Amino acid sequence: LTNLLSIESMPLENIQRVLDVARQTGFEKLPGRVVVNLFYEASTRTRLSFELAARRLGADVITFDPETSSEKKGESMKDTALTLQALGADVLVIRHSESGVPKFMSDFVNCSVVNAGDGTHEHPTQALLDLYTIRQRFGQIAGLRVGIVGDVKHSRVAHSLYLALAKMGAETVLIGPRRFLTSRPGPYVSYSLDTELASLDVCYVLRTQKERHQHAFDPGGVAYKLTTRRATMLPDHAIVMHPGPMNRGEEIDSEVADSPRSAILDQVTNGVAVRAAVLQEMMRGR
Ligand code: CP
């Protein structure tokens, strides 16, 4: 792996390699390598799990905080990236509210770049940890039916996930109101959660991405909320997933989020091993 900018550009064999490496019990120690987190947008899970993953590999990990950085004095993002490279960075982990910023950075630095979520575009390591979690629960991914529910249009998580599921041979159905399903061509769409629930192996619930809406959002009822009653319509073996952060009571009932069929905290836990696998594959060749 040189960069990880999208699932779209990631060959299937690289996806499988990351999932297999993440399952190993021990990681290679890569002391002296430097991982820099640059988060221009809020994060709990992604930032902290990259930090833990880098430490697990014996690398040095430092955090660039845009709010207290020299960007406040007018320095450009390009000069920030070149400065971090001059400080010895091997990997830049970048989150930004604008789509394309990680790709832009990767065009002029020699170190590796990981997209940790860019605008509405992609969040590839989230998709990798989601695949890992699904495989952990079911032993396989091919042939499963996954419903991705809610604000698909504004969700980088959804865009990466359905591309990843397609590469792995799973079937995806995007479920939500028409205004949230007009993003890109691809998988099946459905406007009725109630109709789809009985056929799902995985019900993947999204937060409504209000910060990315151009107009005030009127949720228009609870037709796409995974309520306790709706969760009983899922097959017994089906699992519930959510990338976090959750808004309990909005897109999902607390009782469902905390139920035995919920894999939400497994997703968080698995994020460390999957991100360690990504970093190991990037840094071992450097
Ligand atoms: N799923 C996810 O990206 O969570 P954070 O925004 O907390 O990193």
Residues whose N, C-alpha, C, O or C-beta is under 5 A from the ligand:
A	BS01	CP	A42 S43 T44 R45 T46 R47 P243 G244 P245
